[in-house]
């Protein structure tokens, strides 16, 4: 596994653990629970970062999968 992939998985895992902490459900930001904001951020940025990594790797010619 590439180093960038490991860092990506680690960051997503840590972010997910923080998002599912009990305090994230009680804190409100902008009239919505912090949990909702964190889930929205996770749903948007997680695939966007993965796609960016894929395109960068393909541009460099490092795509070993195909």
KANOR-V660746 format. One record per helix or strand of 2 or more residues. SS is the DSSP state (helix for helix, strand for strand). FROM is the first residue (numbers start at 1). TO is the last residue. Records with the same first field share a line. If there is no record, write none. Layout:
SS: FROM-TO ; FROM-TO
This chain:
helix: 3-19 ; 23-26 ; 34-60
strand: 28-29 ; 32-33
